[in-house]
Amino acid sequence: MAEVKLQKLVKKYGNVGVVHGIDLTIAHNEFVVLVGPSGCGKSTTLRMIAGLEDISGGTISIGDRVVNDLPPRARNISMVFQNYALYPHMTVKENLGFSLKIAKQDPATIEQRVAEAAEILGLTPLLARTPGELSGGQRQRVAMGRAIVRHPDVFLFDEPLSNLDAKLRGQMRVEIKKLHQKVKTTIVYVTHDQVEAMTLADRIVIMKDGHIEQVGTPAEVFEQPKNTFVASFIGSPPMNLLDATTATEGGRKVAKLSDGVTLALPAAAAAKVTDGQAITVGFRAEAFSPVGYGLYGDNEVATIERTVILPEPLGTETLLYTELGGKEVQGKMLNPRFVKPGEQLTFNLDLSRLHVFDKASGKSVLV
């Protein structure tokens, strides 16, 4: 069983802390994505799992072994980098089998494993080519194939798609997801792209400044962010976040925005706040739609007149930029019509989909 367990994991460079005592358990066959902004410690964490970085404290276990002091080759992991790292003078077949050749596997085993990996990744017609004769996507598949042939306990991916264009990134995301379904093993994947994280992961680990902010399924971190950082980082476009103050009006807890707009708070959040508390209210673009162009069903809504600053047509939907609570916010028009800048529209804000965070701590009031 290739469970990966990090316990109180620390990394320091001199007196500078990069990873601050994180705890994380990754189950056998689970696809976990570490995501966060540049400098958050995600790649350093991956490199510590791989044995490419020494740890400053804590333990790393793969399966039932503590691997803190084991060299990379003894950890039975395979790593795929963003720069492919293929040997330019070797054919695809030779690149795929090189690590097995170095490990002195017999030729029949090498032939069999290379054929298996090539078949899984659609590389069989390309085995006689060199890397210079391949596209970026094909080279990345060869890099993945080179990892597969070793039959590792754990695959480690370090931003493998960052060198590809947008269309190819989308195609390779599908390839990697298919790979996980075919090759049942544990995958730890690092990216700064939250779209990659949402589409690939069984669970997402969101990091900031060397700490883990939240761990959960893509649905959990999207729908139940634990703090304003997660709320603003996960989702495209990011969640709208507005400063407000709580009050009681008509027997209900409300959020009063700086421009005078009053929003009734969902019951669960209302029970957790007191009058006069400084809060941040958040809502996704899809919860703020022009009347007749949204999905709010029978939910209670706040109806708000606003001027469109900028429409951004995206085909089946249009993002609408406007202002609320003294800040620019984004709404979403489904099955859209043409909208021009400066047009006045009546928006419905689905109050059941409001998120409420304590302003001082940034934490959800429901945590």
FENQUI-V576231 format. One record per helix or strand. SS is the DSSP state (~ for helix, > for strand). FROM is the first residue (numbers start at 1). TO is the last residue. If there is no record, write none. Layout:
# FENQUI-V576231
ss: {SS SS}
from: {FROM FROM}
to: {TO TO}
This chain:
# FENQUI-V576231
ss: {> > > ~ > > ~ > > ~ ~ ~ > ~ ~ > ~ > ~ > > ~ > ~ > > > ~ > ~ > > > > > > ~ > >}
from: {4 16 31 42 57 65 72 77 91 92 107 124 130 131 136 154 166 186 194 203 211 218 227 228 240 252 262 267 278 285 288 301 310 317 327 344 351 355 363}
to: {13 26 35 50 62 66 74 80 91 102 120 126 130 133 148 158 182 191 200 208 216 223 227 233 249 257 264 270 283 287 290 307 313 324 334 350 353 358 364}
